[in-house]
Amino acid sequence: MNKNYLAFMMIMLLFSCSEKEPETATFDLEEITVSELNQAYQNGKYTAVHVVEQYLARIDALNKNGPHLNAVIATNPDVLKIAAALDAERATSGPRSPMHGIPVLLKDNIDTMDNMPTTAGSIALINNYAIADAPMVASLRDAGAIILGKTNLSEWANFRSTNSSSGWSGMGGQTRNPYLLTANTSGSSSGSGSAVAANLATVAIGTETDGSVVSPAAANGVVGIKPTVGLVSRTGIIPIAATQDTAGPMTRTVSDAAYLLTAMVSKNSEDPTSMQQPKNKINYADHLNLEGLNGKRIGIIRTPFRMHDQLVPIFEKNVQILRNQGAELIDNLEFGDRTGVGTAERLVLYYEFKHYLNAYLSNSPEAVETRTLADLIAFNEANKNQEMPYFGQEIFIGSEEKGPLTDQEYIQAVQDSHIAMQKIIDQLMEAHNLDMIVMPSKNPSNSQDLVNGDHPSGGGTSSYAAVSGYPSITVPMGYIHELSVSLSFIGRAYSEAALIEASYAFEQAAKVRHKPKFIEYLYE
């Protein structure tokens, strides 16, 4: 643990700026898609073993060396053996699915039954070697996906302190943005966003309670899907709040996200919400339709926040792309009154975090000594140098003070947040007969700041889908001085197929994403 902390501090010393972009070697798999990788497997150009070896070398070159992305906490020590077995299976019986042999990075709050602990970024869980795969992970393995490793994150999914720095964890240090290394990565799936943008894996997975997939996807210039709550089982994922938690794809293209989401869909009785998903499983890749915007009725929200001056013309240009692709736009709409929703949401999260985290910890392996939230608070106090060098644990303490989920305050807060937000979205969509809502995802990122914590860049739209439990997709729509900005597509429950149709058609028409340049800082 001390070696990890000292290594992190040494990395922080290397954050001094230079006037050149860091040197990065050429990479054969750069920007490769799931479809292209499948074609390469089919024609014998690559094997899964070769692909994994290339990604491991890439991680070695960029994660703790080169630009020091700190995006990956651990790689799977058994990954080459797994890849070899999948190569042999492909040779004898063919691929299981389009995800066969595709390397996937998972956020380090997702249980995997292998030789990697699940830490949520905290050294308190350094011995948390899961005794079972999360159902979502089991579904990925069944599809033939290769679990390449675990990504860094905002520690405890950014639910420890009100003054945190997105992308920092005691286990992994500070994640860096591959487009502009001094820019905020956003959180909490910072490592997944940074890693997939920098081509450290073919695809990655993040988790979200409010913005933790779509916000780092937007900040790191990748596609993020926040599914309907319950479409992907949350069992085996270190929780914040069952009302809002979900896992979702983070990929360089909408098509890759569609393939990955299809393989992620999972359900089990331990997660009752997952048992409510539609019976017919959808192959989301079937909805990669170039005409996917044609005839869609889309509500345009122009002022969900005060847009950065340079974002305004970018957004206008991309609204015109939607129109040119045949969408019927209902412009200048506004959401109904959401006064009090944010306050109620915080109450729900504080109550549910204590309840569900205690349940998770109570079932963790015996080697994990912190069995309750109260134990974690004490652990952090005893290990301040490693766990709290920059910010504290006010949220932990506030959550520990909450009572059971039978408290009237909690029951009312669910009504005033989750149910209220669903009504706000439903009413707007019903009033205008909308298929979906589109708006800018967020302003460009501010600079990363470990000392003062995050400085919100003046806006974000994640709460609408997050609090309601509805799906959303964010897709790159441009850059402001190399800082990515994105477009959000939001729909009602289980409308992922329609959102994928629209976002794919938009992506293919806009074609704005470019690979990162690992710029140290902006200069004249």
PyMOL commands that set and color helices and strands:
alter all, ss='L'
color gray80, all
select helices_A, chain A and resi 2-13+34-42+48-62+79-93+123-125+135-142+155-158+190-197+214-219+254-264+272-276+284-287+311-324+341-362+373-382+384-387+394-400+408-432+462-468+496-510
alter helices_A, ss='H'
color red, helices_A
select strands_A, chain A and resi 72-75+103-107+146-151+168-169+173-174+203-208+223-226+246-251+297-301+328-333+436-440+472-480+483-490
alter strands_A, ss='S'
color yellow, strands_A
deselect
rebuild
show_as cartoon
